[in-house]
């Protein structure tokens, strides 16, 4: 299932520690410095003589400076763009926006003809995978960006590095926390079950898949005693879109479908940690039957939210809902509710993690871009001056999104924002079956008929590993050669 992109992260500025923009000396000197913890990070000031930096982004609002009645976030976005242009004497120009999956239609002919097309392309994970699969993406390691700076997300860069080349990035100006998965809980049901304080549970590091499954089972009740469970008349432990929730919970356990090893991409599922996690999830779904699976009644497709599972949660039909921050309609909910991160695989997992939805934004460059030095300066400046954006994204979060302003915002800031994990399998899932197969195997092991996941991994790993590696080596080399020939003709 694909969500429409929802720009809906809501975090109090006091709760989320970012670089203080007051420390930026954008107006003078040869560098700008901001403190992050005990580290000073500097960007260089240069005169690019009015150089035009063209951005293709499916989300045109991200670069819009002509917003009527701008919010603080709109104003901060304009400041980021203005500061970057003044600091480097450049011009940032958004290209005419099209849908995320349509960008490649216009870009591919231009790139194959040797044209740069755009200095930066911003699109969704699933759409960027098509660029990678077509061999149209330039190596970000050839750019002199400060990739270790706090405004760059290392998670997406790590998983998109293949054979020493890095193909995707995410920075402060397109931050991913708004589409990083979390758990909403119904506090009214929670209290009826006499469960411990949820915020203390999370802050103590004890919120695990075991407790998640236990509490969901306790909440699942045949309220009308008719011997069958349905959404209208009974109470569930969990509502969520099954495929997206499967991916988010899997990555939240610190597990991956495919991972890089010795410069190669290989199947990462074949270990006991993965087997144990899948067994626990399968028991929750297939044995405890705590999650509503099936077609929701039509009445749940309309209402305060556009999503059946959110409407069911708002109606008080479930203890938990899996989704990303800022679901519409929760202000209409009668029951009390709150925010939690995705649970850990085990209590000794060092940190709470989550999966980033496939509609989250990533960015990259084309293989024909020859303006890398200038573009690197501008991208670093955007990242630097954009560091305040995440903390003020939605100024109305108090009234609109969080029922418990301080505690919920604190949970999101500490355990959800910046904790999203990526994997090259969903990134490339629309390109070739070798990437989507591991995701299908995990889903089938949890929600489907296959209970012997280790045997599946053992029987398929060699072929998947070979296919994935051959794909990257073959497609990238062939396309690069074709583009070079076209550019020189």
PyMOL commands that set and color helices and strands:
alter all, ss='L'
color gray80, all
select helices_A, chain A and resi 21-23+60-63+72-88+103-112+125-133+140-142+154-159+172-174+177-179+187-192+198-203+209-219+242-252+272-287+298-301+308-314+330-332+372-385+389-392+397-400+405-415+424-427+433-447+453-488
alter helices_A, ss='H'
color red, helices_A
select strands_A, chain A and resi 31-36+39-44+51-57+90-94+120-124+161-162+165-166+181-186+236-239+258-261+264-267+318-324+337-340+354-355+361-364+420-421
alter strands_A, ss='S'
color yellow, strands_A
deselect
rebuild
show_as cartoon
